[in-house]
Amino acid sequence: MKLFSVLFLSLPLLCFSQFRIVGKLVSKSTGEPIQYATILNIENSQNGTTSNEQGEFKLLMPSGSGNHRILISVVAYQDTILTVCQLTQTTFPLKLNESIQKLDEVTYVPGDVQYDIGKPFGQVNDTSGAFTFSLSSLTGVYIHKKKNQKGIINSISICIANQGHPTAPFFVRMLKLEDIKAKNMKMDSIAKMSDLFPEPIVVQANGPGWIEIDLSSYNVTLPEKDFYVIVNPIDHGEKYKWGGQNDNYEKYGITIASYENIDKDIQYSMSYKERIARIKEPARYKDYRSSPAIAISYLAPKE
């Protein structure tokens, strides 16, 4: 098996010139490659990537970033934070420790009545107002949950737009905010959140339109408070790039359609510098006129 190693540079050059880190992530206990890890520059959200099916990643860093912190976050493993200089001095593959993930205990029996957060298979706009993604930034959806919404998560529905590559694979993570307030969400806040599901939800659509991913087999309880859904394209090299590059944001993979009307419970969020910013008033932003066409369905407790 071919192992990737860092592109070694002398420290002065590393800290003052643009450079690329190439590496691989594996499990410390099994040696198996770690797929679909989110790798982000906490200080500058325009620098990030994901690990592919072989656990490999490529991270392009700007000049003067030697002391920037890099967050490596993936389901079922302890989050790791290293400075760029530390990462470049690492002997790859980098071994990550597994985490003990304690899922919420289900204390009731789900009924047959399904309720929704969002509007699955609702009316959408799949051209203008579509939400794009990039390997180098963190994009997600802030889900506002009402107190009376209780049950077992049954599915997540996503409407893939026509733009970009509708059949490009991507993965989804759902995170509990714990005690983090939405207005204080920063890039390193991800390390303080906990995953709802024991593994990434990998998705590949057949084309544009609504798709529904069945999650009932996980038997996961809807969190008590608001939660955060991350959507990440999977790095397949040049294959799924599109639309050129603008301000270091290179469009990659799928796009997600927007609802025709704003849904206050479904708020688009994007990384901006060191923060995760919510677009609470999409009408003020010409590129975000509505809410991403994503919906969560759940089964309410049996009476």
Residue pairs with C-beta under 8 A, 6 or more apart in sequence:
3 24
3 92
3 93
4 22
4 23
4 24
4 56
4 92
4 93
5 22
5 23
5 91
5 92
6 21
6 22
6 23
6 87
6 88
6 89
6 90
6 92
7 19
7 20
7 21
7 22
8 88
9 17
9 19
9 88
11 66
11 85
13 19
14 66
14 84
14 85
14 88
15 63
15 64
15 65
15 66
15 67
15 85
16 63
16 64
17 63
18 60
18 61
18 62
18 63
19 60
19 61
19 88
20 58
20 59
20 60
20 61
21 58
21 59
21 61
21 84
21 87
21 88
22 56
22 57
22 58
22 59
23 56
23 57
23 59
23 87
23 90
23 92
23 93
23 94
24 33
24 51
24 54
24 55
24 56
24 57
24 92
24 93
24 94
25 33
25 34
25 37
25 51
25 55
25 57
25 72
25 74
25 93
25 94
25 96
26 32
26 33
26 34
26 55
26 93
26 94
26 95
26 96
27 33
27 34
27 77
27 95
27 96
27 98
28 95
28 96
28 97
28 98
29 97
29 98
32 55
33 51
33 53
33 54
33 55
33 56
33 93
34 51
34 55
34 74
34 77
34 96
35 51
35 52
35 53
35 54
35 55
35 200
36 50
36 51
36 74
36 75
36 171
36 200
36 202
36 232
36 234
37 50
37 51
37 55
37 57
37 72
37 73
37 74
37 77
38 48
38 50
38 71
38 72
38 73
38 74
38 138
38 173
38 190
38 230
38 232
39 48
39 49
39 50
39 51
39 57
39 59
39 70
39 71
39 72
39 73
40 47
40 48
40 70
40 71
40 73
40 138
40 187
40 190
40 271
41 47
41 48
41 61
41 65
41 68
41 69
41 70
41 71
41 84
41 187
42 68
42 69
42 70
42 71
42 81
42 186
42 187
42 188
42 274
43 65
43 68
43 69
43 187
43 273
43 274
44 62
44 65
44 68
44 273
44 274
45 137
45 138
45 187
45 271
45 272
45 273
45 274
45 275
46 136
46 137
46 247
46 248
46 249
47 59
47 60
47 61
47 62
47 65
47 68
47 136
48 59
48 135
48 136
48 137
48 138
48 271
49 57
49 58
49 59
49 60
49 135
49 136
49 235
50 57
50 135
50 171
50 232
50 233
50 234
50 235
51 57
51 74
51 235
52 234
52 235
52 236
53 234
55 93
57 235
58 235
59 70
60 136
61 68
61 84
65 84
66 83
66 84
66 85
67 83
67 84
67 85
68 83
68 84
69 81
69 82
69 83
69 84
69 188
70 81
70 82
70 83
70 84
70 87
71 79
71 80
71 81
71 187
71 188
71 190
71 191
72 79
72 80
72 81
72 82
72 94
72 96
73 79
73 190
73 191
74 96
74 200
75 101
75 173
75 195
75 197
75 198
75 199
75 200
76 98
76 99
76 101
76 195
76 198
76 199
77 96
77 97
77 98
77 99
78 96
78 97
78 98
78 99
79 190
79 191
80 94
80 96
81 188
81 191
82 90
101 194
101 195
101 198
103 196
103 198
103 220
103 221
104 220
104 221
104 223
105 221
106 152
106 219
106 221
108 301
108 302
109 301
109 302
110 151
110 152
110 299
110 300
110 301
110 302
111 299
111 300
111 301
111 302
111 303
112 299
112 302
113 299
113 300
114 154
114 297
114 298
114 299
114 300
115 149
115 151
115 297
115 298
115 299
115 300
116 295
116 296
116 297
116 298
117 143
117 144
117 145
117 149
117 265
117 266
117 295
117 296
117 297
117 298
118 157
118 259
118 263
118 265
118 266
118 291
118 293
118 294
118 295
118 296
119 259
119 263
119 295
120 155
120 157
120 210
120 212
120 295
120 297
121 157
121 210
122 259
122 260
122 293
122 295
123 259
123 260
123 261
124 159
124 257
124 258
124 259
124 260
124 293
125 257
125 258
125 259
125 260
125 289
125 290
126 159
126 161
126 162
126 163
126 208
126 257
127 161
127 162
127 163
128 289
129 257
129 258
129 287
129 288
129 289
129 290
130 161
130 162
130 163
130 255
130 256
130 257
130 258
131 139
131 161
131 255
131 256
131 257
131 258
131 268
131 288
131 292
132 163
132 164
132 243
132 251
132 255
133 139
133 164
133 170
133 231
133 232
133 233
133 251
133 252
133 253
133 254
133 255
133 256
134 233
134 249
134 250
134 251
134 252
135 233
135 235
135 250
135 252
136 248
136 249
136 250
137 249
137 270
137 271
138 187
138 190
138 230
138 232
138 270
138 271
138 276
139 230
139 231
139 232
139 268
139 269
139 270
139 271
140 228
140 229
140 230
140 231
140 269
140 270
140 276
141 228
141 229
141 231
141 266
141 267
141 268
141 269
141 292
141 294
142 182
142 226
142 228
142 266
142 267
142 268
142 269
142 278
143 226
143 227
143 228
143 229
143 265
143 266
143 267
143 296
144 226
144 264
144 265
144 266
144 267
145 222
145 223
145 224
145 225
145 226
145 227
145 265
146 265
149 222
149 298
150 222
150 298
150 300
150 301
151 221
151 222
151 298
151 299
151 300
151 301
152 216
152 219
152 220
152 221
152 222
152 298
152 299
153 174
153 196
153 215
153 216
153 218
153 220
153 221
153 222
153 296
153 297
153 298
154 214
154 215
154 216
154 297
154 298
154 299
155 212
155 213
155 214
155 215
155 216
155 296
155 297
156 172
156 174
156 201
156 212
156 213
156 215
156 229
156 294
156 295
156 296
156 297
157 210
157 211
157 212
157 213
157 294
157 295
157 297
158 172
158 203
158 210
158 211
158 213
158 231
158 256
158 293
158 294
159 209
159 210
159 211
159 256
159 257
159 293
159 294
160 166
160 205
160 207
160 208
160 209
160 210
160 211
160 254
160 255
160 256
160 257
161 208
161 254
161 255
161 256
161 257
162 208
162 255
163 242
163 243
163 255
164 240
164 242
164 243
164 251
164 252
164 253
164 254
164 255
165 239
165 240
165 242
165 253
165 254
166 205
166 207
166 208
166 254
166 255
167 204
167 205
167 206
167 207
168 204
168 233
168 234
168 236
168 239
168 240
168 252
168 253
168 254
169 202
169 203
169 204
169 233
169 234
169 236
169 253
170 202
170 203
170 204
170 231
170 232
170 233
170 234
170 253
170 254
171 200
171 201
171 202
171 203
171 231
171 232
171 234
172 200
172 201
172 203
172 213
172 229
172 230
172 231
172 232
173 195
173 197
173 200
173 201
173 229
173 230
173 232
174 195
174 196
174 197
174 201
174 227
174 228
174 229
174 230
175 190
175 193
175 194
175 195
175 196
175 227
175 228
175 229
175 230
176 193
176 194
176 195
176 196
176 223
176 225
176 227
176 228
177 185
177 193
177 225
177 226
177 227
177 228
178 192
178 193
178 194
180 189
180 192
180 193
182 226
182 278
185 228
185 269
185 275
185 276
185 278
186 274
186 275
186 276
187 271
187 274
187 275
187 276
188 274
189 276
193 228
196 220
196 223
196 227
197 215
197 218
197 220
198 218
201 213
201 215
202 234
203 211
203 213
205 211
205 254
208 257
210 293
216 299
222 296
222 298
228 269
229 294
229 296
231 256
233 240
233 252
233 253
233 254
234 253
240 252
240 253
241 250
241 251
241 252
242 251
242 252
243 250
243 251
244 250
244 251
256 292
256 293
256 294
257 292
257 293
258 288
258 289
258 290
258 291
258 292
258 293
259 266
259 290
259 291
259 292
259 293
260 290
261 290
262 282
262 283
262 290
262 291
263 290
263 291
264 291
266 291
266 292
266 294
266 295
267 278
267 279
267 280
267 291
268 278
268 279
268 282
268 288
268 291
268 292
269 276
269 277
269 278
269 279
270 276
270 277
270 279
271 277
279 285
279 288
282 288
282 289
282 290
282 291
283 289
